[in-house]
Amino acid sequence: MWDLGDAYERYVGRWSRPVAVEFLRWLDVPPDRTWLDVGCGTGALTETVLAHARPASIMGVDPSPGFLELARQRVHGATFDVGNAMELGDLQADVVVSGLVLTFVPDVPRAVAEFARAGSFVGSYVWDYTAGMQMMRHFWDAARHVDPSAATHDEGLRFANVSGEEPLRALWSGAGLRDVEVTGIVVPTVFRDFADFWEPFLGGAGAAPAYYATLPAGQQAAIRDLLESRLDAGGPIELTAKAWAVRGSR
Ligand SMILES: C[S@@+](CC[C@H](N)C(=O)[O-])C[C@H]1O[C@@H](n2cnc3c(N)ncnc32)[C@H](O)[C@@H]1O
C-alpha cells in the first residue's frame, strides 16, 4: 500500500492537493461544521479540510482498508472508517464532500442521492478528463495514436457521464439539491523536465499507468517517444490541470 500510495502521489496526488485547497475556498463553509469525506483514500482532502476549514469534526470513509490505514497514520484529528458512497447508512454531517471519487463509483446517481441524504451541504469535484486535465489528455491522445484500442481505456470517453459541467449539474439537481453551482478549477502542473512528466506513468497507479503496463514494449516505446516529441522542448513542461467542482444544498 505504501508503494501504491507513493506511486499515486507522484502520478496525480501531487496535483490533486492544490485542487482540494481551491475547492474548499470555493465552498466557503463557515467553521465548526461537521464534515464527512466520502472516498477519502489516504486522506488528501480530509487533511486539507482540517488545515483550511476549521471543522468541528471530520470523518473519512473509503472501501479500501489499506488506504484507510495510510490515512490513519498520516492524518491526525480525523476519524476513518470503511464505507461506500452508494450506501452511507446512518452517517450524517453538515457538509458531505467527495474528491476525485465519482468516476470510480458504479452507480453515480445513487451515490449523489446518498450524499444528499447524509449532508445538508454537498460538494464534490472530478478531473476534467475530456480536455482540461492536460497531463492525462496528452497521454491518451498519444496512446490512441499508437493503439486505437486505447479508446476503450481513455477516461475522457469512459467518464463523459460524470466529468463535465452539465452532467454534474444534472446529478446534483436530480438528487433534489438546490442552489446548485458548478465551476472549473484550474491549477498549474509544471514538470521540471520530460522525465518528471513521464516517469510517474511507469508506476502502475491510476488508469493510464495501469493500461500502459499491459502493452508490449514496442507500443510502450512508441507512446513515450511520441509524447517526448510533442512535449519536450528542453526545459520545464508547463501544463494545467482542470477539475469540475459542484456544490448544492438540501
Ligand atoms: C482518486 S482516489 C481519491 C482519494 C481522495 N479523495 C483524494 O482526494 O485524494 C479515489 C478513491 O475513491 C475510492 N472509492 C472507489 N470506489 C468507491 C465507492 N464506491 N465509495 C467510496 N469511495 C470509493 C477509492 O478507494 C479511492 O480511495
The ligand as an ORCA input file, in Angstrom:
! r2SCAN-3c Opt
* xyz 0 1
  C      -8.521      9.051     -6.747
  S      -8.824      8.492     -5.131
  C      -9.231      9.992     -4.303
  C      -8.891      9.971     -2.859
  C      -9.056     11.282     -2.095
  N     -10.460     11.688     -2.035
  C      -8.217     12.389     -2.673
  O      -8.752     13.460     -2.946
  O      -7.013     12.176     -2.865
  C     -10.382      7.676     -5.319
  C     -10.882      6.993     -4.057
  O     -12.225      6.553     -4.261
  C     -12.384      5.383     -3.524
  N     -13.600      4.675     -3.988
  C     -13.736      3.826     -5.019
  N     -14.995      3.365     -5.090
  C     -15.676      3.941     -4.069
  C     -17.023      3.862     -3.579
  N     -17.931      3.070     -4.179
  N     -17.356      4.590     -2.498
  C     -16.449      5.391     -1.893
  N     -15.171      5.507     -2.315
  C     -14.785      4.788     -3.379
  C     -11.082      4.634     -3.728
  O     -10.877      3.617     -2.758
  C     -10.079      5.786     -3.641
  O      -9.622      5.954     -2.327
*
